[in-house]
Amino acid sequence: MSHPSPLTAAAHQAQALRAAGDLASARRLLTDAIAAARPAYGEDHPDVLGSAHL
């Protein structure tokens, strides 16, 4: 059984923050999550790219 990417949870939380109007916190959350995931997943991993797109 595969484990969900930690970026998935961060993306959901960032979208909720964005919907609440807290863009700064959403951006900070995604920036931190992407920086933490890049060493394990790499630059071209779909979850890294999708989170960066948000």
Buried (B, 14 or more C-beta within 10 A) or exposed (E): EEEEBBBBEBBEBBEEBBEEEBEEBBBEBBBEBBEEBEEEBEEEBEBBEEBEEB
